[in-house]
């Protein structure tokens, strides 16, 4: 096949560079601004700074030394850890049972899971259910209503189905029941898919925003994404400005420090996630 | 599907869990598995199927202190009330406009990016760009909107840069006239990269011999793209288009809630936010449930119809 022309290659290079920069620039800008100290901010007219000359962690120290952001971070961490563990357990249990051929009621239960793809119950009935269960203003409201994701069940089930049946056969010969087979055979062979599904759950719990404003009236219970919104959008970022006044820091630095805190766990788990997700997404898409 | 005359696969004794035996025997054998299903089944029952039934309040004059059962039936009153409500039609109009913009501008974007990425020869560079463009998918909407704010908001760096060079774009983050384009741009920034995954996989699955045959026949890259690559990914494109059709009435809910203060309800109200503000906030339960129910039914009907249509054109669709 012929080689691409110089012009074509240049164009490609320019387009891809532009796309990459369009993604990375806002990250850099937020990080740079969050590390900007008072003098430098004044010199820049209080605006955002991509590359601070004298980076300082002041803004992080201030927002993480107690107060609304610190509390929200702790809440979000707890929700994420507990929620991910609970979701993973339920998803793996259901996915495993549905992967065993000929299980009693296997067909109807599978249909019950798949039917959820076609329709949504709607916000009001879901809200009333949560209310009925007395979960308004409780942390459970951020976990229980989103406990199991049907797509993740399908992904896990597909993975378990592809494990060689002989292994289970051999274990059965040795007298193992389904419970033991799940823990001793299925799970050890499925670390990749467990990792990716767990990370998907963790990301969605960490990013929880709407369920928090829907179900939690008590501001003291708000997770980090809701507090971030308060800092950046609500009432001209009053919260951020208040802290800035008290601590003598530029408001933009404080706001961007909260922004970075709200996204840093994602960036940390991202490399692990990325190693697996292509595979996870595709098994789900093909088998679904 | 032409060759359906192939012999059925041999029924060897690989079936380790035979479907015979009395119910009681099978129960005794499968009770562990059933117990494992229990949390998940309970979850779907309580948070999916019961709320689906809860949609009856669309036909009731729901009063919280009476509860769903005791509230009186009102027939289709909620629907007639809703349809006479100008604000509801604003929400429908905004939803359809944003969906149309997304279909035209956002839907093809991941296909184009996937083709571009696929044409890269260097593996490391390709991997690097993939890592970068997938990342925004995992950010929350609060973070994404904040990112846009610092770049093209009133005090944004790009806004300032353009201002200082004599180009005034104003504050794009609070301009109701351009909001729908902005919302589409945000979706593209967040999900275009992630959307390439499925197309890249489809492109990789195309038989390389087809390209070689086409090249031998003298087809240049444009013709190979048109006659080999695009037909090769057509089933995937159609499948995603069908799924998108089912979602035609759901556009970025959190995205709209977050930017409502800045651009106002007239520009950013969509069906989902209408349901939220009129139902949960203002307590107009019946009418907003009716809006949600109509949305759900239309979505399911669209998926069904689009899938039928795909079969008519001889495509796989999403289910048979």
Boltz contact constraints between the chains, C-beta under 6 A:
constraints:
  - contact:
      token1: [A, 1]
      token2: [B, 215]
      max_distance: 6.0
  - contact:
      token1: [A, 16]
      token2: [B, 129]
      max_distance: 6.0
  - contact:
      token1: [A, 20]
      token2: [B, 129]
      max_distance: 6.0
  - contact:
      token1: [A, 20]
      token2: [B, 132]
      max_distance: 6.0
  - contact:
      token1: [A, 23]
      token2: [B, 132]
      max_distance: 6.0
  - contact:
      token1: [A, 23]
      token2: [B, 133]
      max_distance: 6.0
  - contact:
      token1: [A, 26]
      token2: [B, 147]
      max_distance: 6.0
  - contact:
      token1: [A, 26]
      token2: [B, 151]
      max_distance: 6.0
  - contact:
      token1: [A, 29]
      token2: [B, 150]
      max_distance: 6.0
  - contact:
      token1: [A, 47]
      token2: [B, 155]
      max_distance: 6.0
  - contact:
      token1: [A, 48]
      token2: [B, 150]
      max_distance: 6.0
  - contact:
      token1: [A, 48]
      token2: [B, 157]
      max_distance: 6.0
  - contact:
      token1: [A, 90]
      token2: [B, 39]
      max_distance: 6.0
  - contact:
      token1: [A, 90]
      token2: [B, 40]
      max_distance: 6.0
  - contact:
      token1: [A, 93]
      token2: [B, 36]
      max_distance: 6.0
  - contact:
      token1: [A, 94]
      token2: [B, 37]
      max_distance: 6.0
  - contact:
      token1: [A, 94]
      token2: [B, 40]
      max_distance: 6.0
  - contact:
      token1: [A, 97]
      token2: [B, 33]
      max_distance: 6.0
  - contact:
      token1: [A, 97]
      token2: [B, 36]
      max_distance: 6.0
  - contact:
      token1: [A, 97]
      token2: [B, 37]
      max_distance: 6.0
  - contact:
      token1: [A, 100]
      token2: [B, 33]
      max_distance: 6.0
  - contact:
      token1: [A, 101]
      token2: [B, 17]
      max_distance: 6.0
  - contact:
      token1: [A, 102]
      token2: [B, 17]
      max_distance: 6.0
  - contact:
      token1: [A, 102]
      token2: [B, 19]
      max_distance: 6.0
  - contact:
      token1: [A, 103]
      token2: [B, 30]
      max_distance: 6.0
  - contact:
      token1: [A, 103]
      token2: [B, 33]
      max_distance: 6.0
  - contact:
      token1: [A, 104]
      token2: [B, 26]
      max_distance: 6.0
  - contact:
      token1: [A, 104]
      token2: [B, 30]
      max_distance: 6.0
  - contact:
      token1: [A, 109]
      token2: [B, 37]
      max_distance: 6.0
  - contact:
      token1: [A, 112]
      token2: [B, 44]
      max_distance: 6.0
  - contact:
      token1: [A, 116]
      token2: [B, 48]
      max_distance: 6.0
  - contact:
      token1: [A, 118]
      token2: [B, 300]
      max_distance: 6.0
  - contact:
      token1: [A, 119]
      token2: [B, 296]
      max_distance: 6.0
  - contact:
      token1: [A, 119]
      token2: [B, 300]
      max_distance: 6.0
  - contact:
      token1: [A, 120]
      token2: [B, 296]
      max_distance: 6.0
  - contact:
      token1: [A, 121]
      token2: [B, 48]
      max_distance: 6.0
  - contact:
      token1: [A, 121]
      token2: [B, 51]
      max_distance: 6.0
  - contact:
      token1: [A, 121]
      token2: [B, 52]
      max_distance: 6.0
  - contact:
      token1: [A, 122]
      token2: [B, 292]
      max_distance: 6.0
  - contact:
      token1: [A, 122]
      token2: [B, 296]
      max_distance: 6.0
  - contact:
      token1: [A, 123]
      token2: [B, 275]
      max_distance: 6.0
  - contact:
      token1: [A, 123]
      token2: [B, 292]
      max_distance: 6.0
  - contact:
      token1: [A, 124]
      token2: [B, 279]
      max_distance: 6.0
  - contact:
      token1: [A, 124]
      token2: [B, 288]
      max_distance: 6.0
  - contact:
      token1: [A, 124]
      token2: [B, 289]
      max_distance: 6.0
  - contact:
      token1: [A, 124]
      token2: [B, 292]
      max_distance: 6.0
  - contact:
      token1: [A, 125]
      token2: [B, 51]
      max_distance: 6.0
  - contact:
      token1: [A, 125]
      token2: [B, 54]
      max_distance: 6.0
  - contact:
      token1: [A, 125]
      token2: [B, 55]
      max_distance: 6.0
  - contact:
      token1: [A, 126]
      token2: [B, 51]
      max_distance: 6.0
  - contact:
      token1: [A, 127]
      token2: [B, 280]
      max_distance: 6.0
  - contact:
      token1: [A, 129]
      token2: [B, 51]
      max_distance: 6.0
  - contact:
      token1: [A, 145]
      token2: [B, 47]
      max_distance: 6.0
  - contact:
      token1: [A, 147]
      token2: [B, 43]
      max_distance: 6.0
  - contact:
      token1: [A, 148]
      token2: [B, 40]
      max_distance: 6.0
  - contact:
      token1: [A, 148]
      token2: [B, 43]
      max_distance: 6.0
  - contact:
      token1: [A, 177]
      token2: [B, 32]
      max_distance: 6.0
  - contact:
      token1: [A, 178]
      token2: [B, 32]
      max_distance: 6.0
  - contact:
      token1: [A, 178]
      token2: [B, 33]
      max_distance: 6.0
  - contact:
      token1: [A, 179]
      token2: [B, 32]
      max_distance: 6.0
  - contact:
      token1: [A, 203]
      token2: [B, 138]
      max_distance: 6.0
  - contact:
      token1: [A, 207]
      token2: [B, 140]
      max_distance: 6.0
  - contact:
      token1: [A, 209]
      token2: [B, 140]
      max_distance: 6.0
  - contact:
      token1: [A, 209]
      token2: [B, 142]
      max_distance: 6.0
  - contact:
      token1: [A, 209]
      token2: [B, 254]
      max_distance: 6.0
  - contact:
      token1: [A, 210]
      token2: [B, 254]
      max_distance: 6.0
  - contact:
      token1: [A, 225]
      token2: [B, 140]
      max_distance: 6.0
  - contact:
      token1: [A, 225]
      token2: [B, 142]
      max_distance: 6.0
  - contact:
      token1: [A, 228]
      token2: [B, 142]
      max_distance: 6.0
  - contact:
      token1: [A, 229]
      token2: [B, 142]
      max_distance: 6.0
  - contact:
      token1: [A, 232]
      token2: [B, 146]
      max_distance: 6.0
  - contact:
      token1: [A, 259]
      token2: [B, 146]
      max_distance: 6.0
  - contact:
      token1: [A, 262]
      token2: [B, 143]
      max_distance: 6.0
  - contact:
      token1: [A, 263]
      token2: [B, 139]
      max_distance: 6.0
  - contact:
      token1: [A, 263]
      token2: [B, 143]
      max_distance: 6.0
  - contact:
      token1: [A, 266]
      token2: [B, 138]
      max_distance: 6.0
  - contact:
      token1: [A, 278]
      token2: [B, 197]
      max_distance: 6.0
  - contact:
      token1: [A, 281]
      token2: [B, 197]
      max_distance: 6.0
  - contact:
      token1: [A, 282]
      token2: [B, 201]
      max_distance: 6.0
